[in-house]
Amino acid sequence: MSDENGSPDTRDLPDGGAGPSPEPLRFFGTTWVNHDDGYRARRIAVAVGSLVVTAAACLVLRFAYDGLAIADIGRFVTVLLVVMFAGCSALAFGHTWDSFRKRPDPARQSSMRGLLTIGFLGSLLAYTFRSFREAPGEQLHREEYESARERHERRANRRTGNPARKRRKS
């Protein structure tokens, strides 16, 4: 961060800050661009942390299942609840995994909010598995950043020269 105005420090970027700036990722900031400033340690910490949170979530679900068993609500409802959590977790895993490769549709995202909440375990697992390979969302952000830089370079190269000195065709 720049000390003067709180804006991101762009001096370490390839062109010194001219052009598009990378979008920061949660827990990583913009370290994913050059894999610097403790990127590897952050990835390890995120992977271990999300794995611990996933294990804690499994423990919470186990306590909920034990509570249902103690309440003796019936076999059908217990099986229905387990199937619901498993199905929602599988759908949440797939949705979260796909959101690391392409931007999700906002309308679909809002309509799936309840399902993703119920299937939180699947989302946590997707985040954990993705953090073993890269910063979650890095591939998507890198593709968008590189295409924005290419567009910026093409525009900057087109604007060479002084337009006032341009010869007019007669």
Helices and strands as residue ranges (DSSP letters): H 39-71, H 75-99, H 106-111, H 113-118, H 120-133, H 138-158, G 163-165
